[in-house]
């Protein structure tokens, strides 16, 4: 966060004070010397972002090792070495998303319709979802101070395991996925929490990871609901307080 001198007006009274503002940087990812994408993101947890972005975008079949990602925080650049499993042809299948800013994914939404249903029998209690969402929504110091970031988290059947912030909800999601992959944490028996809505590109990232339960404070789009029902992924949206709405695979939320 960066501090700025601002003028606040409340009930007609002006006040000069210092106010924290969330940071944003253009972050370029290069793979094997080739520029792949420039993401507008928060300048933290960048190795997680690289690993998650390459995997959820379908550009890499597995996460690179931490030592294969070199971050230059002066140029805001990541140099990544991938010896195998890099899908160069996917670079030309770039799609602009509905996310914050001008986000991109590299696979077509049509591709995800061909994927196999999720078969892992992971289940989570409804009261656990609402309890974890309450903890989740109060976990971001930066959001409390700036209201300028989205959050994502990975949880098992009882606890939040990984939490990340970013100016973009897609980036926050990728940071959580990347952190899990770099730490060797399985995604197939977990729930993913998001502070934003569930659009088809967020859904496709979750499906790429074979995550069986996706929980959001916001609402899903019709396409994400339809696709989730096809692949047996539970979508729980508009989750706040003691309330949640289950849009698909309700047997996973008990």
Buried (B, 14 or more C-beta within 10 A) or exposed (E): BEEEEEEEEEEEEEEEEEBBEBBBBEBBBBBEEEEBBBBBBBBBBBBBBBBBBBBBBBBBEEBBEEEBBEBEEEEBBBBBBBEEEBBEEBBEBEBEBEBBBEBBBBBEBEBBEEBEEBEBEBBBEBEBBBEBBBBBBEBBEBBEBBEBBBBBBBBBBEEBBBBBBBBBBBBBBBBBBBBBBBEEBEBEBBBBBBBBBBBBBBBBBBBBBBBBBBBBBBBBBEBBBBBBEBBBBBBBBBBEEEEBEBBBBEEBBE
